[in-house]
């Protein structure tokens, strides 16, 4: 990959990667840091990455960087003993988008990532498999399970006004 092709990748894909990471992490500063780390890793490997594969490489790198950060953060939290109790409270919402965002946030990390890549970013099952390291059948299963959870969550009588 040439420097101009790398710069094209930055221009074309940085917003999409940022949205994907922000949706997963719910932390603006962390999402920006992870985007920066992903592009840094691509810069280091730019001679090995083909321009046509740049988007896939960036999303894969961003996904794995995010997972590594989450695992590291969970380990540090457990070592410190500062585990917070999770209190689930249902609030009545009239806005379906807010309900859907809350439901997506409750998904396990893998299911959340594949749903966001498929439904928000428009990737195919095969591309999602390449990004996440899952095979196509696993991707379909995770998306199916996530959509079942989302459907049950959205029609929950506790959330309907």
Residue, then its C-alpha position, 0 to 999 in steps of 0.5 A: x500500500x502506498x502512502x496516498x492509498x493509506x491516506x485514502x483509507x483514512x479519509x474513507x473508513x475512519x468515520x465508519x470505524x469510529x461509529x462501530x467502536x463508539x456503538x460498542x464501547x459507548x465511550x467517545x475518547x476510547x473509540x477515538x483511541x481505538x481508531x488511532x491504534x487501528x490506523x497505527x497498526x495499519x501504518x506499520x503493516x502498510x507494505x503487507x496490506x493491499x489497498x483493496x483489503x484496507x477496509x477489511x483489515x481496518x475493521x478486523x484490527x479495530x475489532x480485535x483492538x477493542x476486544x483486547x482492551x475490554x479483556x485487559x480492562x476486565x482483568x484490571x477491574x477484577x484484580x482491583x476488586x472494584x467490580x460494580x454490581x449491575x442493577x437492571x432497571x427498566x425505564x419506560x421509553x416512548x422512543x424506539x431508537x432509545x429502546x433499541x440502543x439499550x437492547x443492543x448495549x445488553x448483548x454479549x460483545x460478540x453478538x453486539x459486534x456482529x449485529x452492528x457490522x451487519x445491520x449498521x455497517x452493511x457487511x456480508x456474513x463472509x466479511x463479518x467472518x473475516x473481520x471477527x475471525x468467525x466462520x460464516x455459520x457462527x456469524x449467522x448463529x450469533x446474528x440470529x441469537x442477537x436478533x431474537x434477544x432484541x425482539x424479546x427485549x423490544x416487545x417487553x411490556x415493561x418498556x411499552x408506555 
